[in-house]
Amino acid sequence: MIHIHDFVAILDDVPNSNITKGTTGTIVSQLSDDYFLVEFSNEYGEVFEQIPFQQDSLLVLHRISENVELANP
């Protein structure tokens, strides 16, 4: 399931765009049951593209903090 603010990777190249397979972005809006608006930004946080994608074209990425303490079983 995809949620607003999820960090995602694109699974296919986007024709006529510099967005290619593996490019990462952030979900900023759910357009329908199957379509989401993905925002792409540079290292300074400046948005350079927003493109709608079907859910099947996205892979949700999960971040793991280095400061997480895991409990011993």
N, C-alpha and C positions, 0 to 999 in steps of 0.2 A: 504494500500500500504506500502511496506517495502522499506527502503532506507539504503544506506551505513551509518554506525555508529549508527543505531538504536539499542537501548537496548531491548533485547527480553528475553522471558521465553520460555522454552521448554515444549511442551504439552504432551509428552510421554517419557517413559524411553528409553534409548538407549542400546540395547543389547551389552554385552561384553564391557561395559564402566562404569565409575563411574558418568556419566551424567544421571541424573534422572529427572523425571517430576518436573517442577518448577525451575530447574537450570537456572541461567541467564547468558547471554553472549552478545556479540556485533557483529553485522553484519559487516564483513570486505570485502566481495566481493559478487557480484551477478554472479552466475555461468550460469544461464539460466533464462528464463522467470519465472520459478517456483522454482528454487533452489538457496539457499544462503549459503555462508560459514560463520559459526558462530565461533567466537573465545572466548574461556573461559580462564579466568585468575584468579590468587589468589589475596589476599588482598594487595600484594606488586606489582601487575601489571605484574607478570610473567605469560606468556602464558603456559598453561599445556595441551591444546587440541584445535584442530580446526576440525570441523565436518560439512559436507554439510547437509542441511535440506531442505525439501520441505516447501514451504510457509505455507501450511495448518498445519504444525507441530510447528509453531511459533506464539507467542503472543507478539505484540509490547507493550512495557511498556513506559509510559510517566512520566517524572519527573516534579514535581512542586516545584519551589523554594519557600522557606519560606519568601524571601525578596520581593516577587512580591506585588506591590500595585494595588489593584483593584479599578476601578473607581466606584463611586456611581451613580446609574441610575437616 
